[in-house]
Amino acid sequence: MNRVVTVGLDGTPESLTAARWAAREARLRQATLRMTHAWILLSDERDHPSAEGNDPNYWPKWIIDQAMRSIEPIYPDLPVVEDLVAEDPVDALLSAAAESELLVLGSRDMAPMASYFLGDVGLHVMARARAPTVFVRAREDATPADDEGDLTVALSLRGPCDALLEFAFAGAARRGVTLRAVHGRNLPAAAYTRGGIVADPYFRGEIVRHAQRELADALHPWREKFPDVRVVETVWAQSPARAVVRGAVGAGLLVVGRREERPRVAPPVGNVLAAAVHHAPCPVAIVPHG
């Protein structure tokens, strides 16, 4: 099976930036780039040949062509497959993810009042995709060198996360960058005074030291598998959502996990994942794991 990185295109500046990011990732992985645009009203040109100048699929084709023009000068030898699909975008992207090593989508900047909401397509794809999914913000002046920051992986330490750590270590190895492993841990209410001040610094230190041991234990087998990857471990005594955004500052890529099994009454994505996608200043990779 050929290695494939898929980028979903919709003609927005965000999707163009995502196409350039996906092209670089495909080159790093020595994979084929598949550029997918889904439109449920796409015409079958075999059944409905269009007259010159009246192509019913003009805009879908233009979206693909625009992305091609964006990446060809930078990656002229990259194998690319153009994929126009007459299907609902969510269904098409989920099908593409099942056949890809990675799915890449554009992510728009959101105003504060809307910062807790995702678009329907991004939300449903993020919550259900079988492959790791990367969200990339629009950057008209982005260059390949802009992605050379360290790779940050956020860990909850509440269960197995092998798929997440394998993705993070392999990504850092491909890029030749430092892997920053971050973990945020809330202090119990008993640690604070009524004024919100930590009452016992020693108690706080013990909680942080315990979390540091747990983080080191989780990373140990992966350090042995990837001995050339430099790893920096950081634990903050604060909410995991704040820690993940803080850890993304200066990073070239933030990697976070998504539990595939979630309670039925739980929202599609948790608050940590939502904070990462909406507030991290760099591309965010969401890795499904057990």
Secondary structure, DSSP 8 states (H G I E B T S, - for coil): ---EEEEE--SSHHHHHHHHHHHHHHHHHT-EEEEEEE-TT---TTTS---TT--TTHHHHHHHHHHHHHHTTT-TT--EEEEEE-S-HHHHHHHHHHT-SEEEEEE----GGGTT---HHHHHHHHH-SS-EEEEE--TT--GGGG-SEEEEE---SS--HHHHHHHHHHHHHHT--EEEEEE----GGGB-TTS-BS-HHHHHHHHHHHHHHHHHHHHHHHHH-TTS-EEEEEESS-HHHHHHHHHTTEEEEEEEEESS--TTS-SS-HHHHHHHHH-SS-EEEEEE-
